[in-house]
Amino acid sequence: MKFSSKCVRPIKATGECQTTNTPIYASTVSRFIDSGQQYYPRYFNTINQETISTKIASLESAEKGIVFSSGMAAISTTLMALLRPGDHLIVLKEMYGGTIAFVEEKLKLIGINVSYVDTATEFIKDEINEKTTMIMVESPTNPFLSIVDLRALAAVAKAKNIITVIDNTFASPVNQRPIELGIDISIHSGTKFLSGHSDLCCGAVVGQEKYISIIQHHAHHFGGCLNPLDCYLLDRSLKTLDIRVKQQNLNAKKLVGFLNSHEIVGRVYYPGLPEHQRSHIVETQMDAPGSVLSLKFKNNSISITQFLNSLNLVTPGISLGGIETTVCSPYLTSHHKMPEQKRKELGITRDLLRFSIGIEAWDDIANDIFKAIEIARV
Ligand SMILES: *Cc1c(COP(=O)(O)O)cnc(C)c1O
């Protein structure tokens, strides 16, 4: 079945479900006598949870999936489930802030050793030692949309029996299916593209059954389960995932050209640009470069606060992946608490903005941005 059909297809979790939509089973109690099994939300095995996790797993050609109440519940549960004290974990320098905070404030505390690396395969390979049990990456990364060569990473890790994990949030399953490239586990903040309407907080993990069952067992302890109504909303969102993301891709592609040629834009970061550091790899592992892009204005050419305040259609907001275009200043939001020196090292400057392009008419988005640029020019 093609991807768009998998998005729409009703999943029949049980024989009794003959409707196009799975009924919302708002129940925490089920008779155990007839089925012999205990269904309970915190066991992550209710009909609504399994319907949606089955669909997400099928979208990424994975054996099995599990859904959570947030992306961070998915990430923290996966890492806690698969790592032991004494293990060595390799992560990227440029990762989602919440993941870095979890690694720093929790994993290090329980005796997991961590190395931070650049996205190049050679650098990742160089960090591997005999205790390395997991490599976790993002691709594209936030906020500079760097790319990891996922096939090369999978090959390096497989040769040494190391588990590979990707946070695939920025790409979405429409643009990138890491399991097909040899990565073991793919995680999503479903709050972004999967739900797509900026109204739902959820997460998902997909991969081989052997990994998902360990994660599910640990999930019982941490309890970050998704409620039946949100499972339903997520399934409703997934039906339009393909069509939404493709339109977002198209809009982003059109906008990038215009932004890139604007006289006061210094640099655009987007995996679809020929000058992107790994554009040749983007073509081999992504169906499209996505709809998240960052840019830096030329030195002191614009007042960022005035720019943000002058937008009408585009919403200044820290999340992404929704059908509405949003813009965020990493300097003022996600990396606000980071020491100035560290921000400088990472290139998180005041004139950096990250856009998540929505499904509005692309020329309306462009006009809104260009009008705000004119007002905010100094
Ligand atoms: C938002 C986000 C997360 C965290 O997801 P929540 O649903 O907010 O918990 C993790 N990774 C990436 C790349 C994200 O953008």
The ligand as an ORCA input file, in Angstrom:
! r2SCAN-3c Opt
* xyz 0 1
  C       9.225     19.343     20.221
  C      10.316     18.383     20.049
  C      10.554     17.391     21.015
  C       9.768     17.295     22.296
  O       8.439     16.950     22.053
  P       7.241     17.303     23.072
  O       6.070     16.731     22.381
  O       7.218     18.785     23.228
  O       7.550     16.627     24.353
  C      11.572     16.488     20.773
  N      12.331     16.562     19.664
  C      12.145     17.520     18.727
  C      13.021     17.557     17.524
  C      11.128     18.463     18.888
  O      10.947     19.406     17.955
*
